Structure formats: structure tokens, C-alpha cells
Amino acid sequence: MIRVLVVDDQQLLRQGLCSLLSLSDKVEVVGQANDGVEAREWLQANAGKVDVMLLDIRMPRMTGIELLNHLKQEGTLLPTIMLTTFDDHESLMGALSAGAKGYLLKDVSLETLVDGIEAVHNGESLIQPAITNTLINSLQGLNTTPDGPAPVEPLSAKEKEILRLMASGCSNKEIAGALFKSEGTVKNQVSTILAKLDARDRTRAVLRAVELGIIG
């Protein structure tokens, strides 16, 4: 069972999430918190007792992004999915910069939410496809030339295809099925893509590719 802490200042929504997750046999909600301050205190008192945190962004006293920054400074950052009703790219970039591994809208289905929890628990990262599309459209609307270095090597046509599937929220297994490859081969190709884009994870690779105009 993956142990989850749910942090949201809206009590009904928080309890609704907990009730929803109780339907899964893969996840156990071990704690709840009203805001970042309470979540930080809970984590300090329950070190090692949670695997994944579901975290709201906009909360009183301490926002979700502020909490992540505190945890990162303290060296206690844990796999976190940001849950929000807002799909603006500023919040997304702020959450990723603070160390979030996932970013989902609150109207997500139980299946998608549990899959996301499993993904970040396994060291992967994800952005809900609808949010990725919003981000891509926002960045394209800026009409600016990206700063920063280009990829070390150009991406092949096949790597670009894999990258587009990554941007759509597909897992390695789903990409393997779509391209008729083994999951191990896809995993190796994803690693090559990350290296070429100088990205630490899949999410940052997608964002980097958007900035460089490789996909979009």
C-alpha cells in the first residue's frame, strides 16, 4: 500500500479525496492537513510514515509551493502531486521548480489519480495531458526566442515521436504498446532523450522541448 498525505484547505474537498482514495486497494490515506503549516508539522511528527503527498497549491498561511520549498531546503522533500483547480502555466512552473513530481486538476478520475500516485512513488513524473496542452499553448503565445543552450545532440524522428507521447502523458508501457517496442527499449530511449535535453525527468524534458520548439 502506498501511504498518502492529503493537504487541502477546503475540508469537503479534502474529505472527498480521502473517501475516493479509500476505494482503491493500492493507496492508504495516513494523514490530512488544512494548509502548508499544518502539513509541515505533521511531516515533522510523522517522519518516514508517508510515501506520497497530494498537495493543493493555493492555501492560507503557507501555499503548497512554499511548503515544497521549505521541505527542499530541509532535505525532507517527498514525491508530491499538486492538485489544483487552476491550469495556468505560472503555477505549473512554480510547482515544478519547487520539486513537485506531478500536477493534476482536482476533477481527475480515481483511476488517473491512483495511477499518478503510483507513478511518482516509482520515481516518475507526470502532468495531466489537458494541462500540458494549456502550457504549450501559453508558451507558444509568448512568441519569444528561448534562452539557454540547445540540446547536446539533435533528436531523431523516433525520439521526437516518443517525446510527443510523453507530452500526452503516456507511460513507458503505453509508449511501448503504441510503437510496438519493448518497455525496456522505450525506457532506454527516454533516458537518451533526457540526456540530450539536459533534463532531470520526463516533465522537464517535455517543457524543455516546448521551449526549444521541438514539439508543440
Buried (B, 14 or more C-beta within 10 A) or exposed (E): EBBBBBBBBBEEBBEBBBEBBEEBEEBBBBBBBBBBBBBBEBBEEEEEEBBBBBBBBEBEEBBBBBBBBBBEEEEEBBBBBBBBEEBBBEBBBBBBEBBBBBBBBBEBEEEBBBBBBBBBBEEBBBBBEBBBBBBBEBBEEEEEEEEEEEBEEEBEEEBBBBBBBBBBBBBBEBBBEBBEBEBEEBBEBBEBBBEBBBBEBBBBBBBBBBBBEBBB
